[in-house]
Amino acid sequence: MSKFDPVFMAKNVWQMKVRRRPSILSHSINADCNLRCVFCDEWKKKSSLDCFSADSYSDASLSDIFKIIDLACDFGILSYNAWSTEPLLRKDLPEIMAYAKSKGMTTFLITNGILLQKRLNELKDVDYISVSMDGPTSTREIRGANYEKIMDGIRFAAKSGQLNRSLLMNCVISSKNLDEVADLLKTAKELNVKMAVEPIYLFKRMNDTSWDDLMIQETQREKFIGLMNQLIDMKKKGYPLINSKTYLKKIRDQKPISNCRVDTGILAIDSQENMYNCRIHNRPLGNVLEASVLDDYGTIQKNGITEVWNKSKAERMEKIKTCDGCQFFGYYELTLMNNYNLESFFGYEWL
């Protein structure tokens, strides 16, 4: 958290280290998006199905989302993260976040920012907002979006005095924005918002993506290393970069996660109620609502999240054991903290 909360931290430690269960639910609450970011495959999932049937991919109903939140609370989840594909397209998003908040959850929202200014006043139950951002030039090229329109939303949110929340700009470093990242961090400081960085990841399942245009090439390696050293120095000087210095050094040196602990950090459920525990492997472990039993009063008789979690243990362990590793900052920082890296524990500011 932005401010150290010993009670919240103790609950997270109990959930992750003692119960060995994730404490964060990353929930894809819809399949629609108003952008077509080239390195994202979330919006492509619905498109690929729509070619067969317009009705083949419908979003979860509000009542089903409430059921999932109930199941998550019963499972011990402490933080609710609404993301994917663009949650601000859901008109009932305020109700979703209010319900999660009413259950005592810390609430997060990940957005592309296009609708942030328009809907900010509806987000009183959101504790943390993360806006995807690349840079003044690269945002148009990568996301097909207007940089200034997104920045208008960030500026509006940053200056809004009626809401008490933390605002983050999340920047994926690619070959397109190596010259823009440091300036973006300077902008974050000027606006008094936070920023996170992570290197682009090559999703092998996305064969239709021109990765050569996005991945950092060997000819750019020296520039990338220089950028990472600059970001480490800027963090030391007080710039609002939430990544730990340990993480920044790891990605500078091209070191993937070792001894990954994503399994006891983040749980993902998509807009079709399927559970995942890793974006890399991206294979559903089971449908949490189909595995649930509720009585006539909505009381949980059998928790589908617990059922799928327990039954998928061998598969989850095998995925982690055979994984080549990644550099997603959320997975990496949680792994560092779970592996008792003190610098990451105190240097990673978002959680």
N, C-alpha and C positions, 0 to 999 in steps of 0.2 A: 504494500500500500504506500501511498505518498507520505503518510504519517505512520510511524510504527505503532501497531495496535497489538499489545501482548496477548489479549484474549483471542483475537482473530488468528494470530500466529499459532497459538497453542492448539486451537481447534484444527488448523491445517496440519500441524505436526501429528496430531492424534489420528486424523483421517489418513494421511499419506504414509506415516512411518509405523504406526501401530496397527491400524486396520488394513493398511496397504491397498488403499483405494484412492481413486482420483478425487481431488477437491474442487475441480473446475469442470463445469459442463459447457462445452462449446456447441451451441445449438443452431443448426441451419434451419431458419424458420420460414424460408421461402426459396423458390427456384428461379425467380425472375431477377433480371438485372437491367439497369438503364445504361450500362457500359459493356464493352466487349474487350476487356483487357487481354492482351495477347498471351500472357503467361499464366492465365487462370483457366481452369477447366470446369469450374462450378457452373457457369452459365451455359456451358456446352452440354451439360448432362440433360437438361430439359430439351434443348434444341435437337439432340440426337434422337430423343424419343418422340418429339413432335412430328418428325418426318413419317412416323408410323400412325400416330393417332394424336389428335389435338387434346384428348382427354386422358392421355396416358400418364401425365405427371401433374398431379394437383397438390397444392400445399396442404399441410396439416391444418385442421380446423382449430379455432381458438380453444374449444373444449379439450381437444386432444393435446394441445400444447400445455394447457393447465394440468392435464393428467401427467405429462412428462415431467413438469416441474415438481409435482407432488411426489412422483417416483424418485426423482433426483434428491429431493430433501430427505426422503425416507432412507435413501442410500447413503446419505451423509455429505452430499455436495454442498459446498459453501458459497460458490461463486457461479453466477449465470451469465454466459456470454452469448449474446444474440449476434449472429453473423451469417453471411452467405445466403442468398447471393447478394442482394442489397436489401437489408431489413427495413430501411425507411420506405420501401415500396408497400409494406403492409400497413394498411390504415389502422389496424388494431394493435400496432406495436406498443403504444402507451399502456394498453391494458395488459399486455404480456409482461412488460417490465414492472408494472405496478404489482402484478400478482407475484412475480419472483421476489420483489422487494418485500412484500407482505409476509413472505415465508422466511424472512431474515437473511436472504441472500445478498451478497454484494453483486451489483449489476454492471455489466459491460456491454458496449455496443461497438461493433466494427462496421464502418461505412465508407463508401467512396466519396462522401461529402457533397455530392451534387444537390441533395435535398436538405442538407443540414440547416441552412439558414431558414428555410421555409418551415421546418418542423421542430426547431430547437425548443420552442416554448412548450411542446408536448412531452418533452423528455425529462420531466422533473424527477422521475424515479430511476434515472440512469446515473450511476456513480462515475463511470469512466467512459469516455468516448475516444475511439481510435479512428483516425482518418487516414486512408491510404494516399500517399503522396510520393511523387518521383522527382519533380523539379520543373522549373518554368518551361523548358523546351521539351523534355522527355515525357511529361505527362500527356501531352497531345499525341506524341508518337506511340507511346505504349498503351495508353488507355482510351485514346480518341476523345479525351476530355479537355475542357477549358480550364487551364491552371488557375486563372484569376477567379473563375466562378467558385472553384473549390476553396481557394484562399479567402474569398469573401465570406464563405460559411465559417471557416476557421476563425477569421478575425471577429466575426459577429459573435461566435460562441466564446471566444477569449475575452471579449469586452463586456459580455453579458453579466451584469451584476446580480441578477435575480436567481441564478442557479449556482449551487455549490457542487462543482464537479472538477475532475481532472481531465485535461484534453491532451491527446497525443497525436503526433504525426508519425505514421509508420512508413519508412522508406526502404524499398527493396533495391539494393545496389545491383545495377546491371551495366552492360557496356554502354548503355544510352545515357547514363546520368553520373558518370564518374566525376565530371567537372562541376556538378551541381549540388552534390550532397553536403559539402561543408557549408556552402552558402545557405542551404536550406536549414541547417542547424543554427546558423546566425539569425535567420528569420524566426525560428522557434524561440530563441532567447529574447528577441525584440518583442514578440507577442506574449511572452511569459507562458508558453505551452511546452510540453515535453516532446521528445522525439526518440524513436527507436530505429535502428538499422539492422538489416540482415541481407546476406547475399542471395541472389537469385538461385533457385534450385531447378535443375533440369528434370522435369517429370517425363520419364521415358514412355509413359502411357499416352502422352500427347504427341502423337506422331505428326500432326498437322501444324505444329508450331515451328517457326524458323528460329531454332535455338542459337544458331551461329550468329544471328543478329543481336542476340540478347546476352549470351554468356560472355564473361570476361575472358578475353583471349590472352594468349601468352605474351603478345606484343603489348598488352595493357597491364600485365602483372605488376610491373614496377610502379605504375601509376596507382594501382589498387593498393599496394603495400604502403605507398606514400599517403594515400587517403586515410587508411586505417591508423597509421601513426599520427596523422593530424587529428583524427577524431579522438584518439586516446588522450592526446595532449589537450584538446579542447575540453574533454570531460574533467581532466585534472584541474582545469582553470575555471570550472563551475558552469560550463554550458549544460543545458538540460537534457543530456543524453542518458536515457534510462538503462542502457546496456551496461553490464559490468565490464571492467577493464579486462578481466580474464576472458570473457567471451570475445571481446574485440580482438584480443591477441590471438585467440584460437582461430578465428575466421581469417585473420591476416595471414596466419601460417598454414591455412588450408587444412585444418585438423577437424574432422567430423566428430560428432558425439561418440564418446566411448562409455560403456556401462550405462546405456540410456535408461532413464527412469520415467519416460513418458507414460508408462503403464500405471504409475501411481501419481500422475500429475493431472493430465487432461483427458476427459472423456468426451467423445464427439457423437452427436446424434443428428442425422440429416433430416431433410424435410419430408422424408417418407418413413420416419420413425426407426430407421436402421442405426444400430450402434457401430461405431468405429473407435479405434484407439490410436490411430496413426494416419496422418495425411499421406505418407509415403506409400504405404501398402494399400490403403484405400479399398479394402475389402470388407463388406459388412459382416459383422459377427452375429447378428440376429436382430429381429424386430422387437423392440421393447414393449410395444403395446400389445402385440399378439401374444407375448409371453406373460402378460399381466392378467390378474384376476381381481376385479373390484366388486364389492357387493352392491346392493341396490341403492345404498347411501353414498357410494363413491369411496368407501373405505378400502384401503389396499389389503387384499387377502394374499396376493402373491405379487411381489415386486418384479416386474419384467426386466428392469435394469440389473437387479441382483441375479436373476435367473440367467440372463445372457452373459453377464460378467463371470459367473461361476462356471458355466458350461464352456466358455471360450478360453479358459485359462491356458490350456496346453497350446492352443493356436496362438494366443497372444505372446506367450513365452518363446515360441518358435520364431515368430516374426522378429522379435527383438534380438534373439540369438543370431539370426542369419542376416540381419540388416547391415548394410554398408555404412550407415550413419548419414546424418544430414546436418544442416547448420541453421535450422529455424530457431530464432532467438527464444521463443516461448518454450520449446522443448529443451533447448540447450541450457537456458538459465535454470529451469526447474531441475534438470539433471545435475548441474553443478551444485545447486543448493542441497539437493538430496544426497549428494556425495560429499557433503560437508566442506565445500569450498567456501571459506569464510569471506573472501573478497567478493564473491558473487552474492553471498547472503546479504552483505551490507551494501554492495555496490549496485545491485539490480533493484531499481526503485519502483517498478510498476506493481509488483506483488510483495 
